């Protein structure tokens, strides 16, 4: 069986030579879940690309992939947010790497000139890396770590760079050398220790960290653990700040908007109420820039909604979509009137069956303090079809386009349509699964809310 498994790896790696890609093979002689993981970097975080089962007594593994760009990648264990058991390499097309990971470090037997430089720097920093990330093994305290850190920093001028003839790598490597030093120096302070330093114990290095400068680096979000590293740097710098030391104040130290959004999202994931989330979004929502950030924001709000919307008289979860003229209409902007939300689509038979009853209800309540808000979940490609349908059917009220099953369906756990929801004049939930217009109970509910 072992021969068969090794043959499979060999066949995979041999076949990869036909294509332009990166080949990685090696051994992992360290505790794991039985896999070795390959990560790319997205918004300063690790994203799993592939995993390879370890085989045989020496934990043989292998990867073949085509890099999206020449950049940093990480090989390590399952815990994508942890610095320990992770090794950073620089891969470009046609690179080959053979690596042996032992119980504390790694060695390369085949590597590009770039990764040989990466290995040299890793070995240079190893004394502080080992104490910083393997705290349960080394039992290091500041008493031995700070002198080690100062000695390492003092020795940096003696680290002679080899010529790689790769200007792109050289620039990235210069940034890597700074970031890796900051990573281990600050990670040390964020992990459990048996002794804790006071202000006078800290080396001068910690006061010279320039968070704004480092976070302004053009490729900062492509660097492994960038979010984690800047959180550590900011946490250290906040010790010197008088007054508010919360993460909200710390965000102002960072230059990069994407990183600001990442830190706001990370801390926003811990809020328990929609009111608390609104405070975060009002200030930091502008930094939720990437598709991944928007998706994670939606997930956070959806989790809050599951708990809060189980009750009535709680604040509605806000949403905003454009009308046929492109004007954004938010639920919160309609506060002061009762709001009946109709979630529908042009392809939905039961939705269309409710239109005559909905029109009759609108006519019966005309002139009263109520807004009828139609939210179409037709896909983006059907935008013109939606506009034509609204005109042809003479749909009244306010009609907006949600471009598919977007935030509203996640916030309000909408699995099927039509869905009717009622909100009172204060912007609170009356019902998120109200009767349909064809049912007399809906008119009764609306009249009761209008009268309040």
C-alpha positions in Angstrom: 0.0 0.0 0.0 2.8 2.4 0.9 4.5 1.8 -2.5 1.2 2.6 -4.2 0.8 5.8 -2.2 4.3 7.0 -3.0 3.8 6.1 -6.6 0.7 8.3 -6.7 2.6 11.3 -5.4 5.4 10.7 -7.9 2.9 10.4 -10.8 1.2 13.6 -9.7 4.5 15.5 -9.5 5.9 14.1 -12.7 2.8 14.9 -14.7 3.0 18.5 -13.4 6.1 19.1 -15.5 4.0 19.2 -18.6 2.4 22.4 -17.4 3.8 25.8 -16.1 3.2 25.6 -12.4 4.8 25.2 -9.0 5.8 21.8 -7.6 6.2 21.2 -3.9 7.1 18.0 -2.2 8.4 17.2 1.2 8.1 15.5 4.5 6.2 16.7 7.6 7.6 15.1 10.8 5.4 17.0 13.2 2.0 16.5 14.9 -0.9 17.2 12.5 -4.4 16.2 11.6 -2.9 13.9 8.9 -2.8 16.7 6.3 -0.4 19.5 5.2 -2.1 22.6 3.9 -1.2 25.1 1.2 -2.5 28.6 1.6 -2.7 31.7 -0.5 -3.1 35.2 1.0 -6.3 37.2 0.6 -6.9 40.5 2.5 -4.1 39.8 4.9 -5.5 36.4 5.8 -4.7 32.8 4.8 -7.1 31.1 2.4 -6.8 27.3 1.9 -5.8 26.4 -1.6 -5.3 22.6 -1.2 -4.4 20.0 1.4 -2.2 16.9 1.0 -2.5 13.8 3.1 0.8 12.8 4.8 2.0 9.4 3.8 4.3 6.9 5.3 6.4 7.1 8.5 8.1 10.4 7.4 4.9 12.2 6.5 5.5 12.6 2.7 3.3 15.2 1.0 3.1 17.0 -2.3 1.4 19.9 -4.1 1.2 21.1 -7.7 -0.5 24.4 -8.5 -0.5 27.3 -10.9 0.1 30.5 -9.0 -2.2 33.5 -9.7 0.8 35.7 -9.3 4.4 35.6 -8.1 3.8 36.1 -4.4 4.0 34.7 -0.8 2.3 31.4 -0.1 2.2 29.5 3.2 2.6 25.7 3.9 1.5 24.5 7.3 -1.1 22.9 9.5 -4.9 23.3 9.7 -5.1 26.4 12.0 -5.1 29.1 9.4 -5.0 32.0 12.0 -2.1 30.7 14.0 1.6 31.6 13.3 3.0 28.4 14.7 3.5 25.4 12.3 3.4 27.8 9.3 6.2 28.5 6.8 6.2 31.3 4.2 7.6 30.8 0.7 7.7 32.9 -2.4 6.5 31.1 -5.5 6.5 32.0 -9.2 5.8 29.9 -12.3 8.0 26.8 -12.7 9.4 26.9 -9.2 10.1 23.6 -7.5 10.5 23.2 -3.7 11.6 20.2 -1.6 11.2 20.8 2.1 11.7 18.7 5.2 9.8 19.9 8.3 11.1 18.6 11.5 9.8 19.1 15.1 11.0 22.8 15.3 12.0 24.1 11.9 12.5 23.2 8.2 15.3 22.6 5.7 15.3 22.9 1.9 17.0 20.5 -0.4 15.7 21.9 -3.6 14.6 25.6 -4.0 14.7 28.7 -6.1 17.2 31.4 -5.2 14.3 33.3 -3.8 13.3 30.6 -1.4 16.9 30.0 -0.4 17.0 33.6 0.7 13.7 33.1 2.5 15.3 30.1 4.3 18.4 32.1 5.3 16.2 34.8 6.8 14.1 32.2 8.6 17.2 30.7 10.1 18.4 34.1 11.1 15.1 34.8 13.0 14.7 31.3 14.3 15.8 32.0 17.9 13.1 34.6 18.4 10.5 32.9 16.2 10.9 29.6 18.2 10.3 31.4 21.5 7.5 33.6 20.2 5.3 31.0 18.5 6.2 27.8 20.4 5.6 29.2 23.8 4.2 25.9 25.2 7.5 24.2 24.3 10.1 26.8 25.1 8.5 28.3 28.3 10.3 31.5 27.4 9.7 34.7 29.4 10.6 38.3 28.7 13.7 37.8 30.8 15.4 35.7 28.1 13.3 36.9 25.1 14.0 40.6 25.2 17.8 40.1 25.2 17.5 37.6 22.3 15.4 40.1 20.4 17.9 42.9 21.0 20.8 40.7 19.9 18.9 39.7 16.7 18.1 43.3 15.8 21.7 44.3 16.5 22.9 41.6 14.1 20.6 42.5 11.2 23.3 44.7 9.5 25.5 41.6 9.3 22.8 39.7 7.2 24.2 39.9 3.7 21.7 39.7 0.9 22.4 37.5 -2.1 21.6 38.8 -5.6 18.4 37.2 -7.0 18.1 39.3 -10.2 14.4 39.5 -9.3 13.5 43.1 -8.4 9.9 42.2 -7.6 11.0 39.6 -5.1 13.7 41.8 -3.7 11.1 44.5 -2.8 8.7 41.9 -1.3 11.6 40.3 0.6 12.6 43.6 2.1 9.0 44.0 3.4 9.0 40.4 4.6 12.1 40.9 6.7 10.5 43.9 8.5 7.1 42.2 8.9 8.4 38.9 10.2 10.4 40.7 12.8 7.4 42.7 13.9 5.3 39.5 13.8 7.4 37.6 16.3 8.2 40.5 18.5 4.5 41.4 19.0 3.2 37.8 18.9 5.4 37.1 21.9 3.5 39.8 23.9 0.1 38.4 23.0 0.8 34.8 24.2 0.6 33.3 27.7 3.8 33.7 29.8 4.7 33.0 33.4 6.3 36.4 33.8 5.1 39.8 32.5 7.2 42.9 31.8 6.5 46.4 33.1 7.0 49.5 30.9 10.6 49.9 31.9 11.5 46.4 30.8 10.6 46.9 27.1 13.4 47.3 24.6 13.5 50.5 22.6 12.5 48.5 19.5 8.8 48.4 20.6 8.6 52.2 20.6 10.0 52.6 17.1 7.3 50.5 15.3 5.7 52.7 12.6 2.3 51.2 12.1 1.1 53.9 9.6 4.2 53.5 7.5 4.1 49.7 7.4 0.4 49.5 6.7 0.8 51.9 3.8 3.0 49.5 1.9 1.3 48.8 -1.5 1.3 45.0 -1.2 0.4 44.9 2.5 -2.8 42.9 2.1 -0.9 40.2 0.1 1.3 39.5 3.1 0.6 36.4 5.2 -1.0 37.2 8.6 -1.0 40.9 7.9 -4.2 41.4 9.9 -2.9 39.4 12.8 0.5 41.2 12.7 -1.0 44.7 12.7 -3.3 43.8 15.5 -0.2 42.9 17.5 1.6 46.0 16.5 -1.4 48.2 17.4 -1.9 46.4 20.7 1.6 47.2 21.7 1.4 50.8 20.6 -1.9 51.3 22.4 0.0 50.7 25.7 1.5 54.1 25.2 -1.9 55.8 24.5 -3.7 57.8 27.1 -7.5 57.4 27.3 -9.4 55.2 24.9 -7.5 52.0 24.2 -10.2 50.1 22.4 -9.8 48.6 19.0 -12.0 51.4 17.6 -9.3 53.9 18.5 -6.6 51.5 17.3 -8.1 51.4 13.8 -7.0 55.0 13.3 -3.4 54.0 13.5 -3.7 51.9 10.3 -3.3 53.5 6.9 -4.8 50.7 4.7 -8.6 50.8 4.4 -8.9 47.1 3.6 -7.0 46.3 6.8 -9.2 48.7 8.7 -12.2 46.8 7.4 -10.7 43.5 8.4 -10.1 44.6 12.0 -13.5 46.1 12.3 -15.1 42.9 11.0 -13.0 40.7 13.3 -14.2 42.7 16.3 -17.7 43.1 15.0 -18.1 39.3 15.0 -18.2 39.5 18.8 -21.1 41.9 19.1 -24.4 40.5 20.4 -27.0 43.1 19.4 -27.9 44.8 16.1 -27.7 48.2 17.9 -24.1 47.5 18.7 -23.4 46.3 15.2 -25.0 49.5 13.8 -22.5 51.6 15.7 -19.7 49.7 14.1 -21.1 49.9 10.6 -21.9 53.6 10.8 -18.2 54.3 11.5 -16.4 51.5 9.7 -18.8 50.3 7.1 -16.9 52.4 4.5 -14.0 50.0 4.9 -15.9 46.9 4.0 -14.5 47.1 0.5 -13.8 43.6 -0.9 -16.5 41.0 -1.9 -15.2 38.8 0.9 -15.7 41.6 3.5 -19.2 42.4 2.2 -20.1 38.7 2.5 -18.7 38.3 6.0 -20.6 41.5 7.1 -23.8 39.9 5.8 -23.0 36.7 7.7 -22.4 38.7 11.0 -25.7 40.6 10.6 -27.6 37.4 9.7 -26.4 35.6 12.9 -27.5 38.6 15.0 -30.9 38.6 13.2 -31.5 34.9 13.9 -31.5 35.7 17.6 -33.1 39.2 17.7 -35.9 38.7 15.1 -37.3 35.8 17.1 -39.1 38.6 19.1 -41.3 41.5 18.1 -40.7 45.1 19.0 -37.0 44.8 18.3 -35.3 47.1 15.8 -35.5 46.0 12.2 -32.3 44.9 10.5 -31.7 47.6 7.9 -31.3 47.0 4.1 -30.9 49.3 1.1 -31.6 48.7 -2.6 -32.0 50.9 -5.7 -35.3 51.8 -7.3 -35.9 52.0 -11.0 -34.2 55.4 -11.1 -31.1 54.2 -9.2 -32.0 56.0 -6.0 -31.1 54.0 -2.9 -34.1 53.2 -0.6 -33.4 51.9 2.8 -35.8 50.5 5.3 -34.6 52.8 8.0 -35.4 55.9 5.8 -39.1 55.0 6.0 -39.2 55.2 9.8 -42.2 57.3 10.9 -44.6 55.2 8.8 -45.8 51.6 9.0 -44.0 49.6 6.3 -45.3 46.5 4.5 -42.4 44.8 2.8 -43.3 42.4 -0.1 -40.4 40.2 -1.1 -41.2 38.8 -4.6 -39.9 38.0 -8.1 -41.3 38.1 -11.6 -40.9 34.4 -12.0 -42.8 33.6 -8.8 -46.3 32.3 -9.5 -47.6 32.7 -5.9 -46.2 36.2 -5.8 -48.1 37.2 -9.0 -51.2 35.7 -7.6 -51.1 38.1 -4.7 -50.9 41.2 -6.9 -54.7 41.9 -7.2 -55.2 41.5 -3.4 -52.1 43.8 -2.8 -53.5 46.5 -5.1 -56.8 46.3 -3.3 -55.1 46.7 0.0 -53.1 49.7 -1.2 -56.3 51.3 -2.4 -58.0 50.6 0.9 -55.2 52.2 2.9 -54.4 55.1 0.6 -53.7 58.3 2.4 -52.8 56.6 5.6 -49.3 56.4 7.3 -48.1 53.4 5.5 -45.5 52.6 2.8 -45.7 49.6 0.6 -42.2 48.5 -0.3 -41.7 45.8 -3.0 -38.3 44.1 -3.0 -37.6 42.0 -6.1 -35.1 39.2 -5.7 -34.9 38.7 -9.5 -31.3 38.1 -10.6 -29.2 41.0 -11.8 -29.4 39.8 -15.4 -33.2 40.2 -15.2 -33.2 43.9 -14.2 -34.9 45.1 -17.4 -37.4 42.3 -17.2 -38.2 43.5 -13.7 -38.7 47.1 -14.8 -41.0 46.1 -17.7 -43.0 43.9 -15.3 -43.5 46.7 -12.8 -44.7 49.0 -15.6 -46.9 46.5 -17.3 -48.6 45.4 -14.0 -48.8 49.0 -12.7 -47.3 48.1 -9.4 -47.6 51.0 -7.0 -45.8 51.8 -3.8 -42.0 51.8 -3.7 -40.3 49.2 -5.9 -36.6 48.3 -5.4 -34.3 45.7 -7.0 -32.2 43.4 -4.7 -30.2 41.6 -7.5 -31.0 38.1 -6.3 -31.0 36.4 -2.9 -29.0 39.1 -1.3 -28.8 40.6 2.3 -32.5 40.8 3.0 -33.0 37.1 2.4 -30.1 36.3 4.8 -31.1 38.8 7.5 -34.7 37.7 7.6 -34.0 34.0 6.8 -36.2 34.0 3.7 -36.2 30.6 2.1 -39.3 31.0 -0.1 -41.4 33.8 -1.6 -43.7 35.7 -1.4 -42.7 36.9 2.1 -44.6 39.7 3.7 -43.1 41.6 6.6 -44.6 44.4 8.8 -42.6 47.1 10.6 -44.1 49.8 12.9 -43.6 53.5 12.8 -40.6 53.3 15.2 -38.8 50.9 12.8 -39.4 47.9 14.9 -40.5 44.4 13.9 -44.2 43.6 14.0 -44.0 40.4 12.0 -41.3 39.0 9.7 -43.7 36.4 8.3 -47.0 38.3 8.1 -50.2 37.0 6.5 -50.5 37.6 2.7 -52.7 40.4 1.2 -55.3 37.8 0.3 -55.8 37.1 4.0 -58.0 39.5 6.0 -55.6 39.2 8.9 -53.0 41.4 7.2 -55.3 44.4 6.8 -56.3 44.1 10.4 -52.6 44.0 11.5 -51.8 47.0 9.4 -54.7 49.1 10.7 -53.8 48.4 14.3 -50.3 49.6 13.7 -51.4 52.7 11.8 -53.7 53.6 14.7 -50.8 53.6 17.2 
